[in-house]
Amino acid sequence: MHKRKIFYVIMLMAGMVTLFSCEYEKIFFDAPDPTVPISYSTDIQAIWDKGCIGCHGAGQTPPDLTPGNSYNALFTGGFVDTAVPNQSIIYTCMISGGSMAVYSNAADAGKVLVWIQQGAKNN
């Protein structure tokens, strides 16, 4: 009986050590200055060009994010919500836990969010 108690105490302690030794790294990035205008054609399209158009090109998985087509595809497909920017599909799929998070990063997602907050202009 005494050996069983010692075993349970050791297992409890081992579990606590394991539980409290876990850590994760938060990645912080400098959020874009919301007062500086973000250009769709240079800032946002560059994000699509570097990591998205391989799968989201013409005739592939919607939205078509190729230059010349991306802006209209985002709006006709309902991927941008200027009324509630942080609920825009194009943004929520890029953030941690989103379906495209492995293909993007927090800085790019932040830039997309600020662009939407600024009215999602085609500039």
C-alpha positions in Angstrom: 0.0 0.0 0.0 2.8 2.4 0.9 4.6 1.7 -2.4 1.4 2.6 -4.3 1.2 6.0 -2.6 4.8 6.7 -3.4 4.1 5.7 -7.0 1.1 8.1 -7.3 3.1 10.9 -5.7 5.9 10.4 -8.2 3.5 10.3 -11.1 1.7 13.4 -9.9 5.0 15.3 -9.6 6.2 14.0 -13.0 2.9 15.2 -14.5 3.2 18.6 -12.9 6.8 19.0 -14.1 5.7 18.1 -17.6 2.7 20.4 -17.6 4.6 23.4 -16.2 7.7 23.0 -18.3 5.8 23.5 -21.6 6.2 26.8 -23.2 5.5 28.4 -26.5 7.0 31.3 -28.3 4.9 34.2 -29.2 5.9 35.9 -32.4 5.4 39.6 -32.3 5.6 41.9 -35.3 5.4 45.5 -35.8 1.9 46.2 -36.9 1.6 48.6 -39.8 0.9 52.2 -39.0 -2.8 52.6 -39.6 -2.3 56.2 -40.6 0.0 55.3 -43.5 -2.0 54.4 -46.6 -1.5 50.8 -47.8 -1.5 50.4 -51.6 -3.3 47.4 -52.9 -1.3 47.3 -56.1 2.1 47.4 -54.4 1.7 46.2 -50.8 -1.2 43.7 -50.9 -0.7 42.3 -54.4 3.0 41.6 -53.3 1.6 39.3 -50.6 -0.5 37.4 -53.0 2.4 37.2 -55.5 4.9 35.7 -53.0 2.8 33.1 -51.4 -0.7 32.7 -52.9 -0.9 32.6 -56.7 0.6 29.2 -56.9 -2.8 27.8 -55.8 -5.0 30.8 -56.2 -4.3 31.6 -59.9 -6.6 31.8 -62.9 -8.7 28.7 -63.2 -7.5 27.4 -59.8 -8.9 27.6 -56.3 -10.9 30.8 -55.7 -10.2 33.6 -55.3 -8.0 34.3 -58.3 -5.2 36.4 -56.7 -3.2 37.0 -59.9 -2.4 40.6 -60.7 -5.3 42.3 -62.6 -7.9 39.8 -61.3 -7.3 39.7 -57.5 -9.1 42.9 -56.4 -12.4 42.0 -58.2 -12.2 38.4 -57.2 -11.9 39.3 -53.5 -15.0 41.5 -53.6 -17.2 39.4 -55.9 -16.4 36.3 -53.9 -17.3 38.0 -50.6 -13.8 37.6 -49.1 -13.6 41.2 -47.8 -15.9 42.8 -45.2 -15.2 46.5 -44.8 -18.0 46.8 -42.2 -16.3 44.3 -39.9 -12.7 44.1 -41.2 -11.4 41.5 -38.7 -14.1 39.1 -39.9 -13.1 39.3 -43.5 -12.4 35.8 -44.9 -9.2 36.9 -46.6 -7.9 38.0 -43.2 -9.2 35.2 -41.0 -7.7 32.5 -43.2 -4.3 34.2 -42.9 -4.1 34.5 -39.1 -3.0 31.8 -36.7 -5.4 28.9 -36.9 -6.7 29.9 -40.3 -6.7 27.6 -43.3 -3.9 29.6 -45.0 -1.8 30.5 -41.9 1.0 28.1 -42.9 1.4 30.1 -46.2 1.4 33.5 -44.7 2.7 35.3 -41.6 1.4 37.7 -38.9 3.0 40.8 -40.6 1.3 40.1 -43.9 -2.0 39.3 -42.2 -1.7 42.6 -40.2 -1.1 44.5 -43.4 -4.2 43.0 -45.0 -6.3 43.9 -42.0 -5.1 47.5 -42.0 -5.8 47.7 -45.7 -9.3 46.5 -45.1 -9.7 48.9 -42.2 -8.6 51.8 -44.5 -11.5 51.0 -46.8 -9.9 48.2 -49.0 -9.2 50.7 -51.8 -8.0 49.6 -55.2 -5.0 51.9 -55.2 
